[in-house]
Amino acid sequence: MLFLWQVLSLFPVIRRLREANLALRFEARLDLVEVVGSLLLFGGSLMSLMAAESWVWLGLAGFPLLTAVYVMKGVHWLRARRPRA
């Protein structure tokens, strides 16, 4: 069910990629990579539980993507909070 929810969250993110505002498109790109990383993580876990083979490598591929996105979002958040000089 959680995997399906992640797949459904792709549609609004893809729609936001077509925005005219450059800042909104940047946020949409970060959200897109976050959703793809989550899909890899949940999909790898789900496939490892359901299939006879090990699909853990697919889940592990989602961790670096999610880490990179959260680092970029944190940097973006800290820059937005910094007082303008």
Backbone torsions as a table, in degrees:
resi	resn	phi	psi	omega
1	MET	NA	-40.1	178.9
2	LEU	-67.3	-35.0	177.0
3	PHE	-64.0	-42.0	178.5
4	LEU	-64.5	-38.8	178.2
5	TRP	-62.4	-39.5	177.8
6	GLN	-65.9	-39.8	178.1
7	VAL	-64.0	-42.0	179.1
8	LEU	-67.1	-26.4	179.0
9	SER	-75.4	-9.3	176.8
10	LEU	-68.0	-34.5	-173.2
11	PHE	-64.5	-47.0	176.7
12	PRO	-65.8	-32.6	179.5
13	VAL	-67.1	-42.8	178.9
14	ILE	-64.7	-37.0	177.8
15	ARG	-64.5	-38.2	179.5
16	ARG	-70.8	-18.6	177.6
17	LEU	-66.8	-18.8	-178.8
18	ARG	-91.6	7.1	-179.4
19	GLU	-65.6	154.3	178.8
20	ALA	-80.4	-29.0	-178.1
21	ASN	-73.8	127.9	-176.7
22	LEU	-67.0	-37.7	-179.4
23	ALA	-66.4	-38.3	178.5
24	LEU	-68.7	-35.5	177.2
25	ARG	-67.7	-36.8	176.9
26	PHE	-62.5	-45.3	177.3
27	GLU	-62.9	-37.4	179.0
28	ALA	-66.7	-37.4	177.1
29	ARG	-64.3	-42.8	177.0
30	LEU	-62.5	-41.5	178.0
31	ASP	-64.8	-36.4	178.4
32	LEU	-64.7	-44.5	178.4
33	VAL	-65.9	-34.7	177.4
34	GLU	-64.8	-42.9	179.7
35	VAL	-66.4	-40.9	179.2
36	VAL	-65.3	-41.4	176.7
37	GLY	-62.4	-40.6	177.3
38	SER	-66.2	-39.6	177.2
39	LEU	-62.6	-41.1	177.3
40	LEU	-64.1	-42.5	-179.0
41	LEU	-64.9	-50.7	-179.9
42	PHE	-70.2	-39.4	179.5
43	GLY	-64.2	-41.5	177.5
44	GLY	-64.5	-40.3	177.9
45	SER	-66.5	-43.5	-179.8
46	LEU	-64.5	-43.9	179.6
47	MET	-65.9	-35.2	178.4
48	SER	-66.3	-33.8	179.5
49	LEU	-76.9	-35.0	-173.4
50	MET	-91.9	-33.1	-175.6
51	ALA	-94.1	161.6	179.5
52	ALA	-76.9	-25.7	-179.1
53	GLU	-86.0	169.8	177.8
54	SER	-91.5	119.9	177.3
55	TRP	-112.2	23.1	-178.1
56	VAL	-62.8	-32.6	-179.8
57	TRP	-60.5	-31.7	178.0
58	LEU	-69.1	-40.2	176.1
59	GLY	-67.6	-37.1	179.0
60	LEU	-69.3	-23.4	177.1
61	ALA	-69.9	-22.8	178.9
62	GLY	-75.9	-26.7	-178.4
63	PHE	-61.9	-48.9	178.8
64	PRO	-63.6	-34.6	177.3
65	LEU	-64.2	-47.7	179.7
66	LEU	-64.6	-38.8	178.9
67	THR	-63.7	-44.5	179.6
68	ALA	-63.6	-40.4	179.8
69	VAL	-65.9	-44.2	-178.4
70	TYR	-68.3	-32.2	174.8
71	VAL	-66.5	-45.6	179.2
72	MET	-63.7	-41.3	178.3
73	LYS	-65.9	-36.9	177.4
74	GLY	-66.1	-43.2	177.6
75	VAL	-63.6	-42.7	178.8
76	HIS	-63.1	-40.3	178.7
77	TRP	-66.2	-42.0	179.6
78	LEU	-66.9	-38.0	177.5
79	ARG	-66.3	-34.6	179.5
80	ALA	-70.5	-29.2	-179.1
81	ARG	-83.3	-18.4	-178.3
82	ARG	-66.6	133.9	179.3
83	PRO	-67.1	140.7	179.5
84	ARG	-75.0	136.6	-178.9
85	ALA	-98.4	NA	NA
